[in-house]
Amino acid sequence: MNDRSHLLRDVTRRHFFNECGIGLGRIALASLCSGAMGRGAAAAALPAADPLAQRFPHFAPKAKQVIHLFMAGAPSQLDLFDYKPKLTELEGKPIPPSAIGDQRYAFIRPDAAVLGPQFKFRRHGRSGMELSEVLPHLAGVVDEIALLRSCHTEQFNHAPAQLFFNSGFPQPGRPSMGTWVTYGLGNISSNLPAFVVLSTGGGTSGGAANWSSGILPTTYAGVPFRSQGDPILNVSSPAGIDGQLQRESLDLIGSLNRRRLTTQGDPEIATRIASYEMAFRLQSSAPELIELAAESKNTLEMYGAELGKPSFANNCLLARRMVERGVRFINVYHKGWDAHSNVAGNLRKNCGVTDRAAAALIKDLKQRGLLDETLVIWNGEFGRTPMVESNAAIGRKLGRDHHPQAFTIWMAGGGIKPGVTYGATDELGFHAVEKPINIRDVHATILHLLGLDHERLSFEFQGLEFRLTGVEKAHVLHEVLA
């Protein structure tokens, strides 16, 4: 008699859901799909041969791609964007107790003295937007940007605040904004990743969790690029491996992975298939992408980019080249804005590095006809205090502490109304008092511009439905939309 016990050993609960004829999973699939697909893009987490295939948005988008310029460390809004003459009047005096309330700080006392604006401010452009003198290049494009002065956040320290802005949650483990966008819309390019990360000035406090896929399949995570050498480590083939041999090897591996995907339905297998194929294509597309010598001398000078010298300027130029080649979401991080001491020197240094390139990015996108469909965002994780931070014991003076109650960001292109100043803080720049903006409102607005309803873009995990904007109310900022 034939021993068939091994067949029984191979039968698992997964068999009844996935492999036995119709199966329980297939019975449920029709109803699940009808409900999920009715909610729009990215509502269903079903494995696909190409998880980054382009998908339809919920409604007609204003923007197709995003460049997110993240100033890690939190620039001082009071010295760059939000001029407060009252601070000059009160400089050296304790801040009024009525302003500070029960707020406590890590490095300064509640009765710390007021520190006035460190730079002169002027109005610029047809819009009359008011900016600091250390932003001369941004001053030249103010009529293209919307300045949002009434942002506030729930997070006080760098890592959780960076994670909150990037993922809508202050702890690691949630999908980043770029992940949600690529999950919802897929990839435009077949030769480059949908979500790319560039960085200068050192690491970020939030680390790789800022561009992580979190609970979503890893195919939607950001792909860090280096700005010199191989853009991605090991993207070049080792010596002795030619293209034909590599192609044949990938075809064999791909066929085995697809067979496994069919039987197991694990989305990480689809991720693996897509990653192998993308890596193969990157061997030719990535080196061409970072070859800035192809740019004109005038373009390089406009950005302040130097060949072979990694910089924020080079990364902004790379971001424009990525937009041209169909990358969906680009994070450009620049660390170094944490000015607990010498806030004026910190801002001179960092604005000297970033202002020219950020303004050039807007100009360049516009002259190439790309700005209308590319959303550009500039922000830090929170603001800085109106009070001075000085501590001789640790060598600090004339700095500003972390301030979550009020800060400024700007946005441009991609459906943003140009030349607008939105929201306001009180006369001390302490609280957002006019049209306050929560970070979730920023997220909802970004998704809206991309044609995604933030309440419908969701992912079910362990019985819960997750969204970038979470379960609390978020509002699209319609007044800043064109």
N, C-alpha and C positions, 0 to 999 in steps of 0.2 A: 504494500500500500504506500502511495506517495505521501511523504510528510509535508503538509501544507501549513504547519504551525508558523513558519517564517512569514507567511502572508498576514496572519493575525497580528504578529509582532509589529508589522509595518503600518497597521491601521491605527491612526491617532484621531483625536477630536477634529484636527484640521481636515482629515479626510472627509468627514461628513459635511464640512462647510464648503469644501473647495473641489474635491476630486471625484466623488461618487455620483456619476451621471449628472443629474441636475444639482443635487447638493443643497443644503440649507442656505449656504451663502448665495448661490445663484437664485434660489427662490426669492430671497430678500432683495436681490440686487435691483430689480425693476422698480420697486417702490422707493428704495433709497435713492436711486439715480433720478427719478422723477422729481422728488423733493429737493435733492441737492442741486440739480441742474436748474431748477426753477429759481434758486436763490442767486444764481449767477456764477461768475468766474471764481474758481478756487474754492467752491463750497464743498466739493467732494474730494476725498483723498484716495482716489483709486489709482493703482499702479498703471503706468503707461510705458510703452516702449521708449518714448521720448518725453520725460517729465517736464522738459523746458520748451515743448512745442508752444507756439503762440496761441493765446486764448483771447476770446472776446471780452472786452470790459463790460461793466454793467450798463454804461451809457456812453455817449460820444465824449471822448476825452479832449481836454485842451492841451495837455502835455503827453508826450510819449516816453520821455527819458528824464532822468534826474541826476544832477550833480550836487552832492551835499558836501559843502565845505565846513568841516567841524573844527572849531578852534578850542582844542582841549586845554582845560585849565581855567577857563572862564574870563574873557576880556572884560575890562571895566566899562560898562555902558555909560557911566557918568563922565568919563573922560574921552569917549568916542562919539556917542550918539545922542545922549540925553542931557542937554545943558541945563544946569540949575544955578542961576545967579545967587539964590538964597544960601547956597553952600559957601560961596565966597564971603557973603555977609556974616555968616556964623562961624567961619573958620577959626579953629582954636578953642571954641567954646563947646561944652558938652551938648550932645544932641538932646533936644527936648524929650523928656520922659514920655510925653503923649505920643510921640512918633514910634518909639521903640517898644512900648508895651511890655509884654513878658518875654520878648525875644531874647535868647541867650546865644552867645557866640563862643567859638572854640579858642580864639586867640586875642580877643579884645573885651574890655569891660563894657557893661551896658551904658556907662556914662562917658565913654570914649569921646574925644574931641572930634568935631566935624573937620573933614578935609575937603577943601574946595576943588573945583575942576583944575586939572593940571595943565590944560592947554586952552588956547583960544578957539572959539567956535565962529563959523561964518555960514551964511545961507548961500545956497548954490542952485544953479539951473532955473528953469522956468517954474519948477515946483517950489523953490525957496526952501528946500530941505536943509536942515541945520546939521552940520558935521564938524568934527574936530579938525584942527589944522594938521594932525598926523595922518589924515586920510585924504591926501590931495588927489590921488588917482580915482578913488571912489567918488569924490566930489565931481569928477568929470562925467559920471554916468548916473547921477542921482535921479535923472528923469526916466531911467529904466527900472528903478528898484522901488519896492514897497518897504518902508521902515516900520517895523512893528515894535513899539516902545513899551508895551504893557504886558509882556510875557512874565509868567511866574511859574514856579515849579514846587513840587512837594519834597524835593530832595536837597540836602544841605552839603553832603560830601561828594567828592569828585566821582568816584567809581559808581555809586548808585545813581547819581544825577546824569552821568554819561549814558549809563544803561537805560535810564528812564527816557531820555530823549531819543535814543536809538532803537529801543524795543518796546517802550510803553510800560516797562516794569523795572523796578530798581534792583532786582536780583538776577544773576545769570540763569539761563535756561529757557528764556522766551525768544521767539523769532525776532530778528531785527527788522527794521523798516524795509531795507533792501530785500530781505528775504520775503516779506509779505508781498512786495510789489512783483518780484519775479515769480512767486507762487501764483499770484493772481493773473499775471499777464504773459508769462513765459518769456522766452528770449527772442530778440529780433535777429541777432546774428547767429550764424551757424558755425562761425570760426573763432568766436571769443566768448568767454563766460558772460552770463546775463548780469552778474553783480560782481564788481571789481573794487578792491580796496587799495588805496595808495596812502602813504604816510611819510611825514617828515617831522623832525624835531623830537624824535624819541617815541617811546610807546605811549599808550593811553592808559589811564587808571582803570578803565573798564576792561581793557585787554581785548582778546579775540571775541569775548561775549558781545561786544558792540556790533559785530557783523555775523554772529552765529545764526544757524538755522533753528536752534532751540528744539522745540518739540516737532518741528516740521522735518521732512526728509533732508538729508545733508546736501542733496543736489542744489538746494536753494540758498546755501550759505555763501557769504562773500568770499571771493578768491583774492588773497593778498598778492599784489604784484610788486616786485622789486624794480627800482628805477634805473638800475644798471646791471650789466651782465645778463644772464638768463632771467627773463621776467618772473619765471617760476622755477624754483630749484628742480634740477633733473629733467627739465623739459627737453634737453638735447639728448639724442640717442648716444649710447656708449659706443666706443670705437668697435668697428667690425659688424655693426648692425645696420644693414641698409634698409631703404624704404620698403622694398618688396617683402623682405623677411618679416619686418615689423607689421606690415599690413596683413600678411597671412596669419601671423600669430594672433593679432587682434581679432581677426575674423573667427578663428577657432575659439578663442576665449569668449567672444561675443555670442557664438551659437550655444555654448555651454551655459552661459549666464541667462540667455533668453529661455532656454529649456527650464532652468531652475525658477525663473520668474513666473513662468506659466504654471508650475506646480505649487509654488510657495506663495506667490502674490506679495512678496515682501518689497516695499518701495525702495529699500536700500539696494536691492539688486538692480533696479532700474537706474538708480543713482550711479552704481558701479559701471553699468554699460555706457551711460552717457559720459561719465568721467573719462573712461578709456578713449572714447571717440574724440572728445574735446581735446584731450592731451595730445592726440595724434595731429589734430588740425592746428593746435597751438604751436607746434614745432615750426610751422611756416608763418602763421599769422602774428604771433607775439613778437618775434624779433623785428618784423616789419613795422609793427605798431610803435615800438619804442625808439625807432630810428628817427630822432628829431632832426638829424642833418637834412632830411627831406624838406623841412620847413624853410621858408624864405628868411633872409637876414632881418627884414623888417618885422616879421612875426616873432622871431626870437627876441628881438630888442623890445618889442611891445610888452611881452610877458616878463622880460628880464631873465630869460632862460639861458643857461650855458650848457653847451654840449658836454656830456660826460661828467657833469657835476650835479648830483641829485639835489633837488630843491623843491620848495613849494611851487615855484614858478614852473619848473619842468612838469610837475604833477598836474598843474592846471592845464598846461598845454596838452599833456597826455589825455586828460579828461575830455578835452575838445576832440582829439583824434579818436577817442573811444566812442563818443557820440556819433561821429561821422561813420563809424564802422558798426553801429547798432548795439552797443552795450546799453543795457536798460537802466542800470543804477550804478553810480560811481560815488564812492565815499572817498573824500580827500581829507585826511586828518593832519592837523598841525598842532603839536604840543608845545607848551612853554608859556602859557598866559597866566599862570598862577602867581599873581603879584602880591604876596604878603608883605613885601618890602619893595621900596623904590618903584611904585606903580608907573611913574612917568618914564623911567628908564626901560622898564619892561615893555611898555606900549610902543615907545620909539623903536625898539629893537624888532618886535614882532610885526608892527605895521610896516616897517621898512622891508620886511621879508615877504609880507602877504598882500599889502594893499595894491601894489602895481599889478600883480598877477591876477588877483580877483577881478579888478576892473577890466583888465585886458581880456579875460575870459568872456565877460559880458559883451565887450566890443566885438571880439572875434566871432562869437556865436551869432551876433546880430548881422555882421557884414556877410556872413556865409549863409544867411537865411535859416539858421538853426535855433535862434533864441525863442521864437514863437512856440516851438514844440519841445523845448528843453527847459525844465524847471531848475533854477539855481537857488540854493538855500545856504545862508551863512549864519552860523550861530556858535555859541558856547553852551555849557551845561547849566549855568546860572549867572547871576550878576555879582557885583562887588558892593561893599558897604559904603554909605556916605561918611562913615566914621573912619578915622585913621587907625592903622595898626602899627604900633611901635613897641618894641620890646628889646631893650639893650642887652638883656641876658642872652638872647639868641640872635642878636645882630640884625634885628628888623627895625626899620623906620620908614615912615611915609608910604606905607602900603595900605591895602584894603583887604578885608576879610571876605569870606564867602557870603553871598546874599541871595537867597532863593525867592524873596518877595517881589523882585522886579529886575528885569533885564530886557535887552533889545536884540532882535534878530532882523535880518533882511532877506527878502526873496525877490526873484526877478524871472522874467520870461514865463513860458508855459502857462499862460492864462492869468498871470498876476497883473493887476492894474498898476501901471507905472507911475512914478512920481508921487506916491501916496505916503503920508505919515499917519499911522493908525495907532490909536490908544495913547494914554498918557499916564505918568506917575505924579505923585504929589510934589510939592515945591522942594522937598528934600530928596526926591528920587528914591524914597524908601518903599512906598507901596504903589502897586498898579491901581489907579483909581478910576480911569476912564477906559471902558471896553477891555477889561482884563482878559488875558489869553492864557488858558491852560495848555500845557504841552499836548494834551489829547486833542485840543482844537487844531493845533498845528498838524498833527498826524491826520486828522479827519480831512483837513483842507488839502494836504498833499495827495491823499488817496482820491479825493473828489476830482482834483485836476487831472488825474490819470484815468478818470472814468470809472473809479471804484467806489462803491458805497461802503463806508467803514463799518456799517452794521451788518452788511451781507458778506463781506470778506471774512471768512471764518474757517476754523479747522477744529475738528472734533478729536479730542485726545483723552483717553481714560474716562469717557463718559461726560466730559465737559466740553463746551464750545468756546474756543479761544478767539480773540480778535486783537488787533494791534491797539485799538482804543479801549480795550477792556470792557467792563460792564457799567462803568460810570458814564454819565452823559458827556458827549463831546459834540461840538458845534463846528460846522464848516464856516469859515470866515468869509462870507459872501461879499462883504464890503470891500475886500481887497482883491476881488476877482474882476478881471476885465469883462 
